């Protein structure tokens, strides 16, 4: 069974190119494509594709806002951001919103398909820069939200993030920690989830006046 | 001393004197003995003059050995008082004058006043009214200048004028005194002066005024039950009546006075009143026997009781007149003779006194001079003080002005400095801004150059290839090669842009990020290639901020080295080693490729020169060794490239 993919992209040419690329590749099927977040929010919950490619900069609602709303409705769907530049802040925000992966737009088509497969199989890519952001985000949580029910990183997760931030690849980390690459992927997925939990806690705290933190 | 003070608190009685005697007997210090002796002598002065004289001399002797001038003065004073009590006025005057001289020497005003008053009093008692008057006038002036006051002095002065027969002056001074005393509120002194004034008016023929005043005085004296004052006033009243030839009233008045004088046991007064009464009776032609009886009584009393020559003169005169009225010419003559003799002797004595007075005048002049000197000295001092005060005022004013001027100048200086500083700050800010702008401009140039170098060439290459592919439409196989080239070049351009964007992100500009990026790039790039890569990286690289040039030049050099190893040298193994020692960042990239052959050197020379140039531009060294593959070593000092 092929991987069912939906695309959210406002530039028509790129959207068409992506559709052609995906549909023309074996094992991939493009089930829907949207030019804005609003249409996607309306259509995707009914389709429940395996992977959604999301452009962050959209007219109207942003891709991040779109992920925030869709993720609770389709928890099984993997969201993958496409960004024009390696804008770590934006990527990090998207990850917190529920994205499981990201890809730079300049990535070659073959690498794009590789990334989709990886995400579909539960892998979450993480560059050294993103790893660094994650580490500092959890450090902030430890310092300022110690009383709140934030998810904190385990010792192992921390180790993995530290190695990632030094530019090590998953395989290298796996070798160094005597773990399988698959375990590393699981850890990173967990890290992403904790990031999302904390992000939701943040939102709740903001919405209800941050009672626990006073 | 304490004991003595305690004793002083007690009344001056016999017991007190005994106590002082006891202290004196046990006293060890000369001071205490002096005080005791003087106290004894002074206290005994009025009651036991002989003893007082003894003690006075003892005090004098001790004070002399102690060279204590103040006590010598005190001893003289006590002695004078004692002799006064003994009616030895000549001796009293001598001692009082001695104490006065000492007071002058000591320049003690209060003592001068007291001692001179003593002398004057003794002069008066001697009957030397002129000397007494002059001294009292001096006393009065001293009192004025010293602001100490005893209103009795006015009465004494007025009385002395009266006794000297200067009724005008007596009346004047009485009035002056009354005015003075009104401020002091001393009723007794005022009354005495009124009585004196009345007498002065009487003797100067203004009997009516005298009568009014004396009647007023009588009322007051009766109100205060002052018998002595009443007696004196009655005497004046009687004399007024006599002058006004109101003999009946005069008789009544003198009778009343007599009664009072008897009560007061005033011998002179009693004698005079008796004589006056007899004189009135004779004038009224009363019963001869009664008159004679009164006269006889008076005569007897006078002969036995009265010694004061002045009173006697008056009495003799009155007695002579009375006997004449009675027709007893013999007696009248007898008393007239007595009167003349006594009066002459008094006059003689007065002449003798006039010589003495000259001396007194001379001395009082001296005192006056001294007083004037003191006064002018005081004035001088006062003006001096005033001058100094003004000087202080001027000085402080000048000081304040200087201070204000200083403050003004200082604040002006400060504000000038501030303005200068502000200008300098502005200048600095401008320079900074200028520098920032320059840097920004440089940065823009650099970025645009980078974009042009990294992306421009690739994009124009893609554009050219795309155009060229049109012409190759009919050449299958070739066109596919061109399309592959376009895809490859565009991917390169995309990768380059990625690197460029990464290098422009200031967050990445740390040493550890650079190392991570090198490793990440190599891992990504070599992952899909049949190349075995090994990394030797230190466990910790510090997160030192580095310049963009450092970050970019080192990364691009590494990237090119890795690319060269794969593309040109066909390496199968690449070893990447990163070091950080002594603030120097080192990267060694070694491959097992075919190395750089002579014929390739020219070809790859441009790229190598470019790499070398990059590293040297940031102060590093670039070393390439080609021996069983190529090893590129770069080492760059971080200190010069840290931010």
Contacts between the chains, C-beta under 8 A, distances in Angstrom:
chain1	res1	chain2	res2	distance
A	85	B	501	5.0
A	86	B	498	6.3
A	86	B	501	5.9
A	86	B	502	6.2
A	86	B	505	7.8
A	88	B	505	7.5
A	88	B	507	7.1
A	104	B	498	6.2
A	106	B	491	7.8
A	106	B	494	3.2
A	106	B	495	7.1
A	106	B	497	6.2
A	106	B	498	5.8
A	107	B	494	7.7
A	108	B	487	8.0
A	108	B	491	5.2
A	108	B	494	7.7
A	127	B	520	6.7
A	128	B	513	7.5
A	128	B	516	4.2
A	128	B	517	7.0
A	128	B	519	7.9
A	128	B	520	5.3
A	129	B	507	7.6
A	129	B	508	6.9
A	129	B	513	7.5
A	132	B	513	7.7
A	165	B	516	6.3
A	166	B	512	7.3
A	166	B	515	7.2
A	166	B	516	5.1
A	166	B	519	6.8
A	166	B	537	7.0
A	167	B	515	6.8
A	167	B	516	3.4
A	167	B	517	6.4
A	167	B	518	7.0
A	167	B	519	3.3
A	167	B	520	3.9
A	167	B	523	7.0
A	168	B	519	6.8
A	168	B	523	7.6
A	169	B	520	7.9
A	169	B	523	4.5
A	169	B	527	7.3
A	172	B	523	7.5
A	172	B	535	7.6
